[in-house]
Structures are given as C-alpha cells and as structure tokens.
Amino acid sequence: MTTMLAIFGPLLMGGAFGFLLQRGKVTSCNVIENQFRLRDFTVLKVMGTAIVVGGIGVLLLIDTGNSKYYVKDANILGVALGAALFGVGMVVYGYCPGTALGAIASGSVHALVGALGMVAGAILYALSFDWLKSHVLNVWKLGKIRLPDITGVPDAAWFVGLAVCAALFFWWIESRGARKA
C-alpha cells in the first residue's frame, strides 16, 4: 500500500495542481503577461492563496510533529539575482515553471519550446555552480536563519499577518476592479 501511495500520490497531487492551474486560468501566457502589465491580478491571487494555504499547512505539519523545517542558507545576493532572472524569464516566456507544465499539458507548443529553454538554463546553472558558489552564493550569506529567528515573532503570527495582508490586498484589487467596470 505504501508503494502504491508513493507512486500514485504524487501523480494525483500533480494532476490536481495542473487542474487547478488550468481552472485558475494561469496556464495562459496572456494572463501572466497582463500580471506584469498590472492589468490582471489573477496570478497574484492564485499564488498568494497558494502561499498562505501552503504555509498554514506546513505550520500545522510542523506543530503536530509530522514534519520539520529544513532551512537552507540565506544567500541574499544569490536570491536577489535568481529572483531578477526568474522575473525577466517569466515576462519574456509568459509562464513560470508550474504554469508552463500546465500549458504544455493543455497542448501549448510555445510553452514546450520555452520549457526546453528552462532545461538548458538548469544545465548551465549546474555547470557553473562551482563558480557561482565561490563568487555569488557567499556574498551576503546569512546562514540558516528564518524571519521568526531574526524578529522573535512566532511562526503563527507571521502566517496570520501574511494571510491578513493577502486578504486586504485581494480586497483592494477587487474593489478597484469593481470601480473601473
């Protein structure tokens, strides 16, 4: 039974994820491009909801003892450069990795071509990792820290704050959209 769950569990979760991306309309490059044009906030709402729900799920798993945090080094320069590269790639490509796979599954050929570019980028990153590790990843290296460790504010308070901020932002977006219509 455990083997079956290990095989079919991820397939079921991946299928559900792809279905929800398709239902949320974020497998369309037009929706993602319009997010960056500040015309359509569907991507922000879908991802914000996923972050809040996923964060609360992780917090529950940690608090019940069913999981534990694996904290990676906070390499601020590497994160900043990676985020900038990811953002530029997302604007040019029109997809993030998850939405690209959803678009490919729904028959998008240009998403497939772009995904090959993502694979090429991953290979280049792997080939240049030693140089990046010595020249980029050790700049602003803060070690294995989290915001609750730095601030002394408990995890639950961070998630409640995040959920409240997301709800207020979503309400603001929706209220502005209703005024324009």
KALIN-V939681 format. One line per field, one symbol per residue. ss: DSSP state (@ for helix, = for strand, . for the rest). phi: phi as a letter, one per 40 degrees, with the letter a starting at -180 (. if undefined). psi: psi as a letter, one per 20 degrees, with the letter a starting at -180 (. if undefined). A space follows every 10 residues. Layout:
ss=???
phi=???
psi=???
//
This chain:
ss=.@@@@@@@@@ @@@@@@@@@@ @@@.....@@ @@@@@@.... .@@@@@@@@@ @@@@@@@@@@ @@@....... ....=@@@@@ @@@@@@@@@@ @@@...@@@@ @@@@@...@@ @@@@@@@@@@ @@@@@@@.@@ @@@@@..... =.....@@@@ @...@@@@@@ @@@@@@@@@@ @@@@@@@@@@ .
phi=.cccccccdc cccccccccc ccccgccccc cccccccfba bdcccccccc ccccccccdc ccccgcaacb ccdcbccccc cccccccccc cccgabdccc cccccchccc cccccccccc cccccccbcd ccccbbcccf ccgcbbdccc cgccddcccc cccccccccc cccccccccc c
psi=ghgghhghgh gggggggggh gghijjjphh gghhghjkho kggggghggh ggggghgggg gghijirqqo prpnnggggg gggggggghh gghjqrgghg hghghjjogh hgghhhhggg ghgggghjgg ghghhgijpk oianqrghgg hjpqghhghg gggggggggg ggghhhhhhh .
//
